[in-house]
Amino acid sequence: MRIWLRRRFERQARLMGAMMERIGIEPELAASRGRLYDAANRRCLWCAAHEECGRWIEQHQNAERGPDFCPNATFFEHTKQMHPKG
């Protein structure tokens, strides 16, 4: 695999994991959504807002929802509603 593509995969995987952690979604719950989770991963992989995403993650340790610019905001919201914490 080309090095730039591998780096992109690694970066986006870190960002998506951190985003789910900040908004309180267990990775197992997200993964249980099957094809919807696969689509969310693809949206994240090709998202151009990785710098903005990284800044948002740094500024938010806990959040009720993902940022509006995130192409997975709806996926995260629906996933969180499946198993609300607290």
Protein Blocks (a to p, Z undefined) as FASTA:
>chain_A
ZZklmmmmmmmmmmmmmmmmmnopafklmmmnommmmmmmmmmmmpcklmmmmmmmmmmm
bdfbdcfklmklmmmmmmmmmmcgZZ
